[in-house]
C-alpha cells in the first residue's frame, strides 16, 4: 500500500485572491504529479491560524489525503492568521462568499480536475454546511464534524432560549485568537501594519451576539435547517456524545435530501482518529472512501453503508474524564423509524413510574445547582465531563424509578412534558436524565434546558403570567446509552444550571402538577454492530516543547461572602516549530462566581495570554473580559493589550450595556 502513495509537495503560503483584491493565505499539500494528472481539491476554511493554531491536527490529516491523490488546501480566513483583510463576525456573508470564491478558484487551477470537497470540525464543520447550501457548482461533497444546523437553538450562544455562559467564554477566546499577529516570515515587513489594522478593527463578539436574544434573521443566516433542500452536496456528518453538538448528525440524516450518512461516537470535540474517549476509529480511511466515491467516482461501497451509525455507550459510573467508554456500534437505516417509545410519569413521593398521577412539587434551586455539569463543550485538556450528579440532584426535584428489570437502551432524544406554573415573568428549567447506580451514584445520560418565556418558540420572548398553569415540552439532547438491569432512571429538574446558564434576574418558584417522560428505546444485538478500521494518520507535527501544557479546575468557596467560584486555568504550553522556527504559546483563564441565594451577583471574568516569537522578534497579546448583570441589563467589558518586544504598542477598552429580554 505504501508503494502506491504519491510523493507530495507542501507549500506554506499559496496566495488566493478574492474578487475585492483581498489576499488569503493557504497552506497546501499537493501530489507532485498533479499538474500532469489533475486531482480533486479538499478545502478547510478556518480562522484558527494554519501556521500555529491547527498545525498539530493538520499534520496528521491533510498530508494523508494528499499522498492518496488529493490537493489539500488549508486556508486562513480573511482577517486571521496570515491572510489580509478584517473579520466581521463568525459565518458572515463575507466569509461564505470568500469560501465560494476559493472553491471556484481551486476548481480552475491546472492541478485540479474541477471537483472540490470541503471538510472541517466546529467552525469548519459549520461553514462546510453553510457553503454547501450556497451550491457552488464544483463542490461535490462535504464532511462536517461537530457542527450545527441551527445557530440559535444549538450552538454556543443560546440553548432552549437560555443564555449560555459559553457566549462570553467563546467570545473571549476569539477576542484573543483573532487579535494575534501574522507571521513576518509569511507576510514580510507589512506584518506590523496588518496587526495594527486587525487590532483596531477587532470586534468584541459577545456584544454582537447578546444583542440578538431571540431567533431573528441574524441567527437564521447560516442555519441550514431553514432549508435542508438547499444542500445538494453529498454529506458525511460526524459527531460525539461528549461534545456540545450531539443533535446535528440526527437532524442531517433525517432531513437532507442530498446523499447523507452519519456517525456518532463517544468522543469530545475532536477529530475521531485522535479523539477521546476511545474507541477511536479510522476516520481518515472513512473520509478517503467518501472522497474517492464522490470526487473520483470510485465505487467504495458508500451507498451500502448504514444511514446512521452510533456508539451505544454502556452505562458506567460517573467520572469527570474517561479515557475509554465501553459499548458497541449500532446501525440504523430510515432513521429514526423503528424506535419504540416508552412513557414514564412523574409520580407522588418523588417516584418515576408507569401510571399517571397528579403531583404537587415546588422547585426553587440554589444558584449553585449545576456545578457538576462539566464543560458545555468539552474540547481542551480535561477533566471537563459531568461528574457525579448527586450534589446537583440534592438541589433539584428528582423522580426516580424502581430497579429496571432488563438492560434499557436509550437511543434518540427523550422528551419531557410538564404542567407547571411560576411566580415570576421569567424562569428557566434544566432537565437531566440520570442513570442511578445501586449505591446511589448518579451519571448524567443527557439533558435539556428551556427558558420558559420561550415556551411558545424562540422568535420572541413571551413572559409568564404569575401562577398561570402552562404545559411545556422540553427535548433533551440525542444520546445512545445502555442503563443496566437492576439500576434506576431519574429525572432531575432544577430552576438553575450554573455555570452553563446565566441565571434569571429573580429566583422563581416553579410548581409542577404533572409530567410525562417519553424515552426512545431500541432493542440491540450483536448482529447490527458495525466495525471500523483502526486509526491511521500522517506523521505528527515536529516541535520542540518549551513549556509543557497543564490545566487546573477548582471550586473555591468564600467563607466570608458565601460566594462560590469556578476557576479554570488552561495553560496550552509553548512550543517551537522545528521547520520554520515560530514559537507559539497561550494561557486561558476563566472565573465564574455566584452566590447560592443571589442571581444578581453572578459574574464572569476571563484573561487570555497569547505569544509568538522567532529569534529577536517577539509579540504578545493580553485580553481581558468581564460580564455582570442587574435586573434590567447585562454589562460587558473587554480590554486588549498588544506588546512588541515587551513594549505596549496598542491598547483599547470597550464597555457595553445591553437590556435583558426575559433572560
C-alpha positions in Angstrom: 0.0 0.0 0.0 2.8 2.4 0.9 4.4 2.0 -2.5 1.2 3.4 -4.1 1.4 6.6 -2.2 2.0 9.9 -4.0 5.1 12.0 -3.5 3.8 15.3 -2.3 5.0 18.9 -2.0 4.0 21.2 0.8 3.5 24.9 0.0 3.4 27.0 3.2 1.9 30.1 1.7 -0.2 29.9 -1.5 -2.0 33.2 -2.4 -5.7 33.0 -3.2 -7.0 36.4 -4.3 -10.6 37.3 -3.6 -12.7 39.4 -6.1 -12.2 42.5 -4.0 -8.4 42.1 -4.0 -8.0 40.6 -0.5 -5.2 38.0 -0.4 -6.0 34.9 1.5 -3.1 32.7 2.6 -3.3 28.9 2.2 -1.1 26.0 3.3 -1.2 23.4 0.5 -0.3 19.7 0.3 -0.1 18.7 -3.4 0.9 15.5 -5.3 3.9 16.3 -7.4 2.4 14.8 -10.5 -0.9 16.8 -10.1 0.0 19.1 -13.0 0.3 16.2 -15.3 -2.6 14.3 -13.7 -5.1 16.8 -12.1 -6.8 15.6 -8.9 -9.7 16.8 -6.7 -9.1 19.5 -4.1 -10.2 19.3 -0.4 -10.7 22.7 1.3 -10.7 23.5 5.0 -11.5 27.2 5.7 -10.9 28.5 9.2 -9.9 31.4 11.4 -7.7 29.3 13.6 -4.2 30.0 12.2 -2.7 27.4 10.0 0.8 28.4 11.0 0.4 27.6 14.7 -3.2 27.1 15.6 -4.4 23.9 13.9 -0.9 22.7 12.9 -1.0 19.6 15.1 -4.2 18.2 13.6 -3.4 19.5 10.1 -0.1 17.5 10.1 -2.0 14.3 10.9 -4.7 14.8 8.3 -4.0 16.8 5.2 -0.8 15.0 4.0 -2.6 11.7 4.5 -5.2 12.6 1.9 -2.7 14.3 -0.4 -0.5 11.2 -0.6 -3.6 9.4 -1.8 -4.3 11.7 -4.7 -5.8 15.0 -3.4 -4.7 18.6 -3.2 -5.4 19.6 0.4 -5.9 23.3 1.0 -6.0 24.8 4.5 -7.0 28.5 4.2 -6.7 31.2 6.9 -10.0 33.2 6.7 -9.9 36.9 6.0 -8.6 38.8 9.0 -6.9 35.8 10.7 -3.5 34.1 10.7 -1.5 35.1 7.6 -4.4 36.4 5.5 -5.2 40.0 4.7 -8.4 41.8 5.4 -10.6 42.1 8.5 -13.0 39.6 10.0 -16.5 40.9 10.8 -18.1 38.0 12.7 -18.5 34.2 12.6 -20.2 32.9 9.5 -20.6 36.4 7.9 -21.8 36.6 4.4 -18.3 37.8 3.5 -16.8 34.6 5.0 -19.2 32.4 3.0 -18.6 34.5 -0.2 -14.8 34.1 0.3 -15.2 30.3 0.7 -17.3 30.1 -2.5 -14.8 32.2 -4.4 -12.0 29.9 -3.1 -13.8 26.8 -4.3 -14.2 28.3 -7.8 -10.6 29.3 -7.8 -9.5 25.8 -6.8 -11.6 24.1 -9.4 -10.0 26.3 -12.1 -6.3 25.5 -11.2 -4.4 23.3 -13.6 -3.6 20.8 -10.9 -7.4 20.3 -10.0 -9.7 18.1 -12.0 -12.6 20.5 -11.3 -14.1 18.6 -8.3 -13.8 20.1 -4.8 -14.7 18.7 -1.4 -14.9 20.7 1.8 -14.4 19.5 5.3 -14.0 20.8 8.9 -14.7 20.4 12.5 -16.6 23.0 14.6 -16.2 26.3 12.7 -15.1 24.4 9.7 -18.0 22.0 10.0 -20.4 24.9 10.3 -19.2 26.7 7.2 -18.9 23.5 5.2 -22.7 23.1 5.7 -23.4 26.8 5.0 -21.2 26.9 1.9 -22.9 23.7 0.6 -26.2 25.4 1.0 -25.0 28.1 -1.5 -24.4 25.3 -4.0 -21.1 26.3 -5.7 -21.1 24.0 -8.7 -17.6 22.5 -8.1 -18.5 21.4 -4.6 -19.5 17.8 -4.9 -19.2 16.5 -1.3 -18.5 17.7 2.3 -17.5 16.2 5.6 -18.9 18.1 8.6 -17.9 17.3 12.2 -19.2 18.7 15.5 -21.4 21.3 13.8 -24.9 22.6 13.9 -27.9 23.1 11.7 -29.4 25.9 13.9 -27.2 28.7 15.1 -29.6 29.9 17.7 -31.0 26.7 19.2 -27.9 24.5 19.1 -24.7 26.5 19.2 -22.6 28.1 21.9 -24.8 31.2 22.4 -28.3 30.1 23.5 -29.9 26.7 24.3 -33.6 26.3 24.8 -33.8 30.1 24.7 -31.4 30.3 27.8 -28.2 32.3 27.6 -25.2 30.0 27.7 -22.2 31.3 29.5 -20.2 30.0 26.6 -21.4 33.0 24.7 -18.9 35.0 26.7 -16.3 32.2 27.1 -16.0 31.5 23.4 -16.3 35.2 22.5 -13.3 35.8 24.9 -11.4 33.0 23.1 -11.9 34.7 19.7 -11.1 38.1 21.2 -7.7 36.6 22.0 -7.3 34.4 18.9 -8.2 36.9 16.2 -6.1 39.6 17.7 -2.8 37.7 17.1 -0.2 38.9 14.7 0.6 37.3 11.3 4.0 35.7 10.8 6.6 38.0 9.3 8.2 35.0 7.6 5.0 34.7 5.5 3.7 38.3 5.1 7.0 40.2 5.2 7.6 43.7 6.6 3.9 44.6 6.4 3.2 42.3 9.3 3.1 45.2 11.8 0.6 47.2 9.8 -1.6 44.1 9.3 -1.5 43.5 13.0 -2.4 47.1 14.0 -5.3 47.2 11.5 -6.5 43.9 12.9 -6.3 45.1 16.5 -8.1 48.4 15.6 -11.0 46.7 13.9 -11.3 43.8 16.3 -14.9 43.4 17.4 -15.9 42.0 20.8 -18.3 39.4 19.5 -20.2 38.7 22.8 -21.7 42.2 22.5 -22.9 41.4 19.0 -24.4 38.0 20.0 -26.0 39.3 23.1 -27.9 41.9 21.1 -29.8 39.0 19.4 -31.5 37.3 22.3 -34.2 35.8 20.2 -34.1 33.7 17.0 -34.2 36.6 14.5 -32.8 37.0 11.0 -29.2 37.2 12.4 -29.4 33.6 13.6 -31.4 32.4 10.6 -28.5 33.3 8.5 -26.2 30.3 8.3 -28.8 28.0 9.9 -29.2 25.3 7.2 -32.3 24.0 8.9 -34.1 26.9 7.3 -33.9 24.9 4.0 -32.4 21.5 4.2 -33.0 21.0 0.4 -30.5 23.8 -0.3 -27.7 21.3 0.4 -27.1 19.2 -2.7 -23.5 18.1 -2.0 -23.1 14.6 -0.6 -22.7 15.0 3.2 -20.9 12.8 5.7 -21.8 14.1 9.2 -19.8 13.1 12.3 -20.3 13.9 16.0 -19.6 12.8 19.5 -21.7 12.1 22.7 -19.1 14.0 24.7 -19.5 17.1 22.5 -21.9 20.0 22.8 -23.2 19.3 19.2 -24.9 16.0 19.8 -28.1 16.6 17.7 -26.7 17.6 14.3 -26.0 14.2 12.8 -29.5 13.0 13.6 -31.0 16.2 12.1 -29.0 15.9 8.9 -29.6 12.2 8.4 -33.3 12.7 8.9 -33.8 15.8 6.8 -31.3 16.1 4.0 -32.5 15.2 0.5 -28.8 15.0 -0.7 -26.9 11.8 -0.1 -26.1 11.6 3.6 -24.5 9.3 6.1 -24.0 9.9 9.8 -21.6 8.6 12.5 -21.7 9.5 16.2 -19.0 8.2 18.6 -18.3 8.6 22.3 -15.9 11.5 21.6 -15.5 15.1 22.8 -15.0 18.0 20.3 -12.1 16.4 18.3 -11.5 14.5 15.1 -12.2 10.8 15.8 -8.8 9.5 14.7 -7.3 11.1 17.8 -10.3 12.0 20.0 -11.1 10.8 23.5 -12.7 8.8 24.9 -11.8 5.7 22.9 -12.6 3.8 20.9 -11.3 5.9 18.1 -12.0 4.9 14.5 -10.1 5.0 11.3 -11.7 8.4 10.4 -9.2 9.1 7.6 -9.9 5.8 5.9 -13.7 6.6 6.2 -13.1 10.1 4.8 -11.0 8.8 2.0 -13.7 6.4 1.0 -16.1 9.3 0.9 -13.8 11.5 -1.2 -13.0 8.6 -3.6 -16.6 7.9 -4.1 -17.9 11.4 -4.6 -14.9 13.2 -6.1 -13.3 10.4 -8.1 -16.3 8.2 -9.0 -14.7 5.2 -7.5 -17.2 2.7 -6.1 -16.2 2.3 -2.5 -19.4 0.7 -1.2 -20.5 4.0 0.3 -24.1 3.5 -0.7 -24.3 0.3 1.2 -23.1 1.9 4.4 -25.9 2.3 7.1 -27.6 5.7 7.1 -26.8 6.3 10.8 -24.2 4.7 13.0 -24.0 5.4 16.7 -21.9 4.2 19.5 -24.1 2.8 22.2 -22.3 3.6 25.5 -22.7 1.1 28.2 -23.7 2.7 31.5 -20.7 3.4 33.8 -20.0 5.2 37.0 -19.8 9.0 36.8 -16.3 10.5 36.1 -15.2 13.9 35.0 -13.0 12.3 32.4 -12.9 9.0 30.6 -10.0 7.6 28.6 -12.4 4.9 27.2 -16.1 4.2 27.1 -17.3 0.6 26.9 -20.0 0.0 24.4 -20.7 -1.1 20.8 -21.6 0.3 17.5 -25.3 0.1 16.3 -26.7 1.0 12.9 -29.9 2.3 11.7 -31.5 2.8 8.2 -34.5 5.0 7.7 -33.6 6.9 10.9 -35.4 7.3 13.3 -38.0 4.8 12.2 -38.1 1.6 14.3 -37.6 3.0 17.7 -40.1 2.1 20.4 -41.1 4.9 22.8 -41.7 4.2 26.5 -43.7 6.5 28.6 -42.9 7.2 32.3 -44.8 9.6 34.6 -43.7 11.8 37.4 -45.5 10.5 40.5 -46.1 11.3 44.1 -43.3 10.6 46.6 -40.7 11.5 44.0 -41.2 8.4 42.0 -40.9 7.8 38.3 -43.4 5.2 37.2 -45.8 3.9 34.5 -49.0 5.3 35.8 -50.1 8.9 35.5 -50.6 10.8 38.8 -51.3 14.3 39.9 -48.4 15.7 41.8 -47.6 18.9 43.7 -43.9 19.6 43.7 -42.2 23.0 44.1 -38.8 23.9 42.8 -36.5 26.8 43.7 -33.0 25.6 43.3 -30.0 27.4 44.8 -28.0 29.3 42.2 -25.1 26.9 42.5 -27.1 24.0 41.1 -25.2 22.8 38.1 -21.6 22.7 39.5 -21.4 19.1 38.4 -22.4 19.7 34.8 -18.9 19.8 33.4 -17.9 22.0 30.4 -20.7 22.9 27.9 -18.3 21.9 25.1 -15.5 19.5 26.2 -12.6 20.4 23.9 -9.4 21.3 25.8 -7.4 19.3 28.3 -9.9 17.8 30.7 -11.3 16.9 33.1 -14.4 18.5 31.5 -17.2 15.9 31.7 -20.2 15.8 34.0 -19.3 14.3 37.4 -21.4 12.5 40.0 -24.8 14.2 39.8 -25.7 13.5 43.5 -24.8 17.0 44.6 -27.0 18.7 41.9 -29.7 16.1 42.4 -29.9 17.2 46.0 -30.7 20.7 44.8 -33.3 19.6 42.3 -36.7 17.9 42.2 -36.0 14.3 41.5 -38.2 11.5 40.3 -36.6 8.0 40.4 -37.7 4.7 39.0 -37.6 1.3 40.7 -34.8 -1.0 39.6 -35.0 -1.8 35.9 -36.0 -5.3 35.0 -33.7 -5.5 32.0 -31.0 -3.6 30.2 -32.5 -0.5 28.7 -31.0 1.0 25.5 -31.9 4.7 25.2 -31.3 5.8 21.6 -32.6 9.2 20.4 -33.9 12.3 22.1 -36.0 11.9 25.2 -38.7 14.5 25.8 -40.4 15.7 29.0 -43.8 17.2 29.1 -44.6 19.2 32.2 -47.7 21.0 33.6 -46.5 23.9 35.8 -46.8 27.4 37.0 -44.3 30.0 38.1 -44.4 33.2 40.3 -42.1 35.3 38.1 -42.3 36.5 34.5 -39.0 34.8 33.6 -37.8 31.4 34.7 -35.7 28.6 33.4 -35.6 24.9 33.8 -32.8 22.3 33.4 -33.8 18.7 32.9 -31.4 15.9 33.5 -32.0 12.2 32.7 -29.7 10.3 35.0 -28.5 6.8 35.5 -28.7 5.9 39.2 -26.5 3.1 40.4 -27.4 0.7 43.2 -25.2 2.6 45.7 -26.7 6.0 44.7 -24.0 7.3 42.3 -25.7 9.3 39.6 -24.4 9.5 36.0 -25.9 12.1 33.6 -27.2 10.4 30.5 -28.4 13.5 28.7 -30.1 16.9 29.5 -32.1 19.8 28.1 -32.9 23.3 29.2 -35.7 25.8 28.5 -36.3 29.5 29.1 -40.0 29.4 30.0 -40.5 32.7 28.3 -39.6 30.8 25.1 -42.1 28.0 25.7 -44.0 29.1 22.5 -41.0 29.4 20.3 -37.7 31.2 20.0 -38.7 34.1 17.8 -39.8 36.3 20.7 -40.0 36.1 24.5 -43.5 35.6 26.0 -43.4 36.4 29.7 -45.1 34.2 32.2 -48.3 35.2 34.0 -47.9 34.6 37.7 -49.3 31.3 38.8 -50.9 30.5 35.5 -50.8 26.8 34.6 -49.0 26.1 31.4 -48.0 22.9 29.5 -44.4 22.7 28.1 -42.3 20.2 26.3 -38.5 20.0 26.7 -36.5 18.0 24.2 -33.3 16.5 25.7 -30.1 16.0 23.6 -29.7 13.0 21.5 -27.9 10.1 23.1 -27.2 6.3 22.8 -26.8 4.8 26.3 -27.5 1.5 28.0 -28.8 1.5 31.6 -28.0 -1.9 33.1 -30.6 -4.2 34.6 -31.1 -3.5 38.3 -30.2 0.2 38.0 -32.5 3.1 38.1 -33.6 6.1 35.9 -34.0 9.5 37.4 -35.4 12.8 36.1 -33.9 15.7 37.9 -35.5 19.2 37.5 -33.8 22.4 38.6 -34.5 26.1 38.1 -30.8 27.0 37.7 -27.9 25.4 35.9 -24.7 27.4 36.8 -22.2 27.8 35.3 -23.6 26.5 32.0 -26.5 29.0 32.0 -26.6 32.7 33.1 -29.2 32.9 35.8 -32.6 34.7 35.5 -32.9 38.1 37.3 -35.1 36.7 40.1 -35.2 33.3 41.7 -38.6 31.9 40.6 -40.7 29.3 42.5 -41.9 26.7 40.0 -44.8 24.5 40.9 -45.1 21.2 38.9 -48.5 19.4 38.9 -47.8 16.7 36.3 -45.2 15.3 34.0 -44.6 12.7 31.3 -41.2 11.4 30.1 -41.0 9.9 26.7 -37.9 7.8 26.2 -37.0 6.3 22.7 -35.8 2.7 23.2 -34.1 0.4 20.9 -33.6 -3.4 21.0 -29.9 -4.1 20.4 -28.0 -7.2 19.4 -24.6 -8.1 18.1 -25.9 -8.7 14.6 -26.3 -5.0 13.9 -22.8 -4.0 15.0 -20.5 -2.1 12.7 -16.7 -2.3 12.8 -14.3 0.4 11.9 -10.6 0.2 10.9 -8.1 1.3 13.5 -7.0 4.9 13.2 -4.3 5.9 10.8 -2.7 9.3 10.3 0.3 11.0 8.8 3.5 12.0 10.8 2.9 14.2 13.8 3.9 17.9 14.0 7.6 18.2 14.9 8.0 20.6 17.7 10.4 21.5 20.5 8.5 21.8 23.7 9.4 25.0 25.7 6.7 24.9 28.3 4.5 21.8 28.9 0.7 22.1 28.8 -1.1 21.8 32.1 -4.6 22.6 33.4 -6.4 23.3 36.7 -10.1 23.3 37.6 -11.0 24.4 41.1 -14.2 25.2 43.0 -13.4 28.0 45.5 -15.9 28.8 48.3 -15.5 32.2 50.1 -16.5 31.5 53.7 -16.9 35.2 54.3 -19.2 36.2 51.4 -20.7 32.8 50.7 -19.9 33.2 47.0 -18.7 30.2 45.0 -16.2 30.5 42.2 -15.3 28.0 39.5 -11.7 28.7 38.4 -10.5 27.2 35.1 -6.9 27.7 34.0 -5.7 26.0 30.8 -2.0 26.5 30.0 -1.7 25.2 26.5 2.1 25.3 26.8 4.7 26.8 24.4 6.5 25.1 21.5 8.9 25.9 18.7 8.1 24.6 15.2 11.1 22.5 14.1 10.6 23.5 10.4 10.2 27.3 10.4 11.1 28.2 14.0 7.9 30.0 15.0 7.3 29.8 18.8 3.7 29.9 19.9 2.0 29.6 23.3 -1.1 30.6 25.2 -2.8 30.5 28.6 -6.6 30.8 29.1 -8.1 31.7 32.5 -11.8 31.9 33.5 -13.6 32.7 36.7 -17.3 32.1 37.2 -18.7 33.4 40.5 -22.2 33.3 42.1 -23.9 33.3 45.5 -26.3 30.4 46.2 -29.1 32.9 47.0 -28.4 35.8 44.7 -28.6 35.6 40.9 -27.7 39.2 40.5 -24.3 38.7 42.0 -23.3 36.4 39.1 -20.1 37.4 37.4 -17.7 36.1 34.8 -14.1 37.1 34.1 -11.6 35.8 31.6 -7.9 36.5 30.8 -6.0 35.2 27.8 -2.3 35.5 27.1 -1.1 34.6 23.6 2.6 34.7 22.5 4.6 34.3 19.3 8.3 34.8 18.7 11.2 33.9 16.5 14.8 34.9 17.1 14.7 38.6 18.1 11.1 39.1 17.1 8.5 38.7 19.9 4.8 39.7 20.2 2.2 39.1 22.8 -1.5 39.9 23.5 -3.3 40.1 26.8 -7.1 40.1 26.6 -9.5 40.6 29.5 -13.3 40.3 29.6 -16.0 40.6 32.3 -19.7 40.2 32.4 -22.2 41.1 35.2 -25.9 42.0 35.2 -28.6 43.7 37.2 -32.3 43.1 36.9 -32.6 45.0 33.7 -29.2 45.0 31.9 -26.1 42.9 31.0 -22.8 44.7 31.5 -19.8 43.7 29.4 -16.2 45.0 29.5 -13.3 44.0 27.3 -9.7 45.0 27.2 -7.0 44.2 24.6 -3.3 44.9 25.0 -0.7 44.2 22.4 3.1 44.1 23.0 6.1 44.0 20.7 9.3 43.1 22.4 7.6 43.6 25.7 6.6 47.2 24.8 2.9 48.1 24.9 2.2 49.3 21.3 -1.6 49.1 21.3 -4.5 49.0 23.8 -8.2 49.5 23.8 -11.1 49.2 26.3 -14.7 48.5 25.5 -17.8 48.8 27.6 -21.3 47.7 26.8 -24.8 47.7 28.4 -27.4 45.5 26.8 -31.0 45.2 28.0 -32.2 41.8 29.2 -35.1 40.3 27.3 -36.6 37.9 29.8 -33.4 36.0 30.5 
